[in-house]
């Protein structure tokens, strides 16, 4: 799907944060369900894999069921209402998060935030470098385990010594990464040239504020069940 047909990554992040923060204090089952429906509708509009959506919802089901059951059995006051609030809230947060993570790449999100919200370039490119190193860290993790077996030792995921070796390797990489960024002309605190373009129509800013303010009014003034 073309980017012009989607909501901008910066706007998505602001909507997620603005509504997500209010969800923490909201006491409405109906609003939780509305957030779920809107988020799911956007995911379907963006043609996210149905298989991935179903798998994500199934993984979250034990968390939602556990929250629902714990408030129903051990809660005080209106236990049924509280149980449904916290049970549906899990899926409300899930759909808010996946509306960003499943429709926008990490690179697009970070560069968009840097462009429109003036996020620090050092912070943005540092995070991008970290995400790009994740695959190398995973391979290094396997190499360390393999080399240990060659010496008759076994490293298991719960052993601190395994992670200590990974951290040492990552520290060596950090120096190499800093040298590479400097050789490419990166200087902290100085302006950078960029080829990244990210169109953000004004109406999307209006949509963002409208959704956040509307949710606030519904959650704390109207207060539906």
N, C-alpha and C positions, 0 to 999 in steps of 0.2 A: 504494500500500500504506500502511496506517495506521502511524503511528510506533510504536504500542504493540506491533506485531508485529516490529519491527526492534531490533537492538542499538543502544543509545544511542551517540551520536556520541563522547562522551568515552571510553566503554569501547572503541569501535573504534580510536580514536587510541592508547590505551594498549596495546591488543593489538598494533597495528601496530608501535609503538616497541619494546615488550618482546620480541616475537618477531623483529622485523627486526634489532635489535641482536645478538641471539644468532645469527642466520643468518650474520652476518659471520664468526663464529669456528667455526661448525658445519662438520663435514666429512662430512656425510651426504647422499647422493643421495636416499635414501628419504624423509627428512624434508622435503627440498625439494619432492618430489612430493606428499607429504601436505599441505603448506602450499598448494600449487597447487590441489589437489582441494578442500580446505576453502574456500579463498577463492573459487574458481569456483562452488562449490555455493551459497555465500552470495549471490554476484552473481546467480545464476539464481533463487534464492529471492526476491530483491528485484526480480525482473523487469527487470533491466537488458537493454537491447536486444542481441540476439544479433549483429546486424550490427556494433554498436559493439565488442562483445567480440572478434569475429573480427578486425576491423580493428586493434584494439589489440594482439592477439597477433601478427598479421602484421607490424606495425611493429617489434615487439620481436624478431622472428625473426632478422634480421641480427645484432643484438647478441648473442643467445644463440649463434648459429652461430659468430660470430667468437670469442667466449670459448671455446667448445668446441674449435674448430679450433686456436687459438693454444696452449692447454694440451696438446692432443694432439700437436702437432708440435714445440713448443719447450719443453714442460714437462720436469720431472725427476721421478724416482721413479715412482710408479704413475700414468702419464700418462692412462690410460683413466679411472681413478677421478676424478682431478683434473679432467679435461675434462668429465665428466658433472656433477660438483659445481658447477662454475662456469657451465656451460651451463644447468642447471636452476635455479640460483640466480637468474638473471635473471628467469625466470618466477615464482619464488617471491616476489621483491620486487615484481614487477608486480601479482600478484594481491592481495598485502597492501595495496599502495597504492590500487589500484582499488576494493577493498572499502570504502575510506573515501571516495575522491573521486567515485566514481560512484553512491554511495548516500546521501550527505549533502551538503547545500549548504554553501558556505563560511560563510554567515551562521549557519546552524544549528550548525556545528562550533565556530566561535569563541565564540558565545554560550553553548553548552553547556560549553566549557572554562572560560569566565569564571564560570559558575554553580557548577560542581562542583569545579573545581580552583583556583578563586580567581585565575584569570589576570587581570592588570591590565586594568581597564576602559579606560584610556588606550590601551594596546597593542591591545586588541580593536577598539575603535571607530576607531582609526587605521588598522588593517588593513582594516576594512570600508570605510572611506572610500577607501582606495587601490584596492581591488577594484572599487568602484563607479565609479571614475574611468578604469578601463582602456578602456572603450568610447569615452569622450571623448578619451583620448590617441590611440587608433587613428584616430579621425576627424580630430584635429588633425594627425596624421602625414600624412594624405592632403591636408589643406588646405595644409600647408607645401610639399609636393611640387607641388601644383597652382599655388600662387602663384609658385613658382620657375620653373615652365614658362612662366608668363605673362611673366616677365622674360627668357626665353631661356636659363634655366639648368636643369640636371637634377641632382636629388639622388638618390643611390643608397643602398640600405641599408647599404653598407659605408663610407660617408663620415661621419666624426665630426661635420662641420658640421651635418648633419641632426639628429643626436641632441642637439647643443648647443642648437638652437632648441626642440626638444621639452622639454628640461630647463628652459629659461628659462620656457616657458609653464607647465610644471608647478609651478615655484616661485611664479609669480603665483597659481596656483590654490590653493597651500597656504595662502597668507595669507587668501584669501577663505574657504577651508574652516575655518580657525581662527576667523575672525570669525563664521561661521555657527554653529559649535558653541557658541561663547560666547553668542550671541544666543538659542540654544535652551536655555540653562541649564546647559551642561556646564562643570564646574569640575574641574580635575585634582586628584586626591587626596581628593575628597569623594564620599560615597556617592551612588549613582544609583538612581532608581526604575526599574523595568522591568516590562514586560508579558509578557516571554518566560517561558514555563513549559516545563520539560523534565523529564519523569518518568524517574527512574533507579531501577529496582527493585534491591533488595539482592542478588538472585540473580545479577545481571549483574556486580557486583563480584566475587562468588565465581567466576563463569565466567572473568573476566579473569585473576585470580590462578591459577586452576587451569590454564588454557591456557599461561600463561607458565612456571609451575613445571614442568608436564608436559613442555613442550618442552625446558626446561633439563635435566631428568632424562634424557630420551631422547637429547639431543644430546651431553651430556658425561659421562653415566654408562653408558647402554646402548650408545651409539655404533653404530647400525646402518650398514650399507654405504651 
